[in-house]
Amino acid sequence: MYWSLETKEDKRKHILKMDLKDCDKKIVEFDKIAETTLDIIYSMYSGDKMKEKKRYKPKYLDHKKY
């Protein structure tokens, strides 16, 4: 249900219904919070695992000898 919510305010209301610690509750109530932070806090308390994005790994080419 949480992952189908689209707005940040709806996600915030859904998380505040959960049993949070006081420090995490203050973070969720902060006005300029990012959606990824909300996702992380939700996954911490619900037990859902987040998918880790692929990170860019540069491929270094061997130096050519002329």
Rosetta blueprint (number, residue, H / E / L):
1 M L
2 Y H
3 W H
4 S H
5 L L
6 E L
7 T L
8 K H
9 E H
10 D H
11 K H
12 R H
13 K H
14 H H
15 I H
16 L H
17 K L
18 M L
19 D L
20 L L
21 K L
22 D H
23 C H
24 D H
25 K H
26 K H
27 I H
28 V H
29 E H
30 F L
31 D L
32 K L
33 I L
34 A L
35 E H
36 T H
37 T H
38 L H
39 D H
40 I H
41 I H
42 Y H
43 S H
44 M H
45 Y H
46 S H
47 G L
48 D L
49 K L
50 M L
51 K L
52 E L
53 K L
54 K L
55 R L
56 Y L
57 K L
58 P L
59 K L
60 Y L
61 L L
62 D L
63 H L
64 K L
65 K L
66 Y L
